[in-house]
Every structure is written in C-alpha cells, then in structure tokens.
C-alpha cells in the first residue's frame, strides 16, 4: 500500500505541478526513529526524500517504487540530514539557526504520510467508535516560506477496513477544494479505486476523501 500511495502522490505533482516535465520528483516519506514504546523523545520524526522519475503520470508496475522505498527506509537513521532538533535552534547564532529552519518536508515536492492503523485510543471517543478518522499535517515552526518546495501533502489512515486520505495542495496548482477532490478522484480511478468524499465537495467545504 505504501508504494501505491507514494506513486499517487508523485502523479499529482507530475500532472498538476510539473505538467509532464521530466524533472525528478522528491516525495517526502515521514519516518519515526523511536525505538519502541519506551522511547519518549519529543523529536523523533524525520522526513526522508524518495526521488522518483518525473514526466508523464505512471499507473503501472510498482516494484521499482516498492524496492527503492524499502532501501531508503533501511538507510534512514539517527544522522539523517532532515533531523533538526528544535532546541538546537536556540543554541546557535541567528544566521546558522536560520539555515536549519527548513524542515525536510518543505524541501520535497509532495509528502505522502502513511500513518498506518488508527489506535483504539483515537477511534474510541465519547463512548462511541468512529467508522473513519481523518487527519492532516501542519506546518513545522520555523519554516522559511521562500525556501519551501512543498506543493501538496497526503495523509493516509486506516480505521478498521476503511482507508481515509486527507489532502492539501497549493491553490496555484490544484485550484479550490472541489478541484483538488476531482484531481484525487481521477487518480484513484486510474488505479481501479473508488473514492467518495468525506463531506460536501462544494468549494471551501472539502479537504479529505475516503476510500
């Protein structure tokens, strides 16, 4: 599922940001460096870039993407270049700290965040159990806007037998929320998947879709 999700994210950039241009695309894959439940570090998340081909959209074999994703995550560790502890910013001269305020996610073209299965503590709320849970990422403090490359972000979360995708995209490339939904609906359909909106798809009311 992760390799499919990565290719779907890349296709959004291929079609709507790069317009078929051949330049390579960096897909940001968030990865936790925690070592088990007892690891209480506050900053253990890195966003590692997976470089995939640009050009025309791709809806074929996922073996290359799957293998390259595995290889990338296998190499990711404590010294990953995107791991910038926030407390470090306060210990450096301003000119050096400023250079670190460009988190890895902002230096990719699109982020594909697969959060896996929602835990029971999230699904159960107010004596009820949610059929679906949607979430979205937020900007990291200290982002330098003029240095950012990020144009879209997708979040995937499983709740029971349902998969929920929440998407955000730069309006200059993807239009309003209704247009973004149509783009995602087309991409899902190209893979033989049926997407239905989380809520009304009229402008300014829709941010996520559910499969």
C-alpha positions, 0 to 999 in steps of 0.5 A: 500500500505504501508504494501505491500511495507514494506513486499517487502522490508523485502523479499529482505533482507530475500532472498538476505541478510539473505538467509532464516535465521530466524533472525528478520528483522528491516525495517526502516519506515521514519516518519515526526513529523511536525505538519502541514504546519506551522511547519518549523523545519529543523529536523523533520524526524525520522526513526522508526524500524518495526521488522518483522519475518525473514526466508523464503520470505512471499507473503501472508496475510498482516494484521499482517504487516498492524496492527503492522505498524499502532501501531508503527506509533501511538507510534512514537513521539517527544522522539523517540530514532532515533531523533538526532538533528544535532546541538546537535552534536556540543554541546557535547564532541567528544566521546558522539557526536560520539555515536549519529552519527548513524542515525536510518536508518543505524541501520535497515536492509532495509528502505522502504520510502513511500513518498506518492503523488508527489506535483504539485510543483515537477511534474510541471517543465519547463512548462511541467508535468512529467508522473513519478518522481523518487527519492532516499535517501542519506546518513545522515552526520555523519554516522559511516560506521562500525556501519551501518546495512543498506543493501538496501533502497526503495523509493516509489512515486506516480505521478498521477496513476503511482507508481515509486520505486527507489532502492539501495542495497549493491553490496555484496548482490544484485550484479550490477544494472541489478541484483538488477532490476531482484531481484525487478522484481521477487518480484513484480511478486510474488505479481501479479505486473508488473514492467518495468524499468525506463531506460536501465537495462544494468549494471551501467545504472539502479537504479529505476523501475516503476510500 
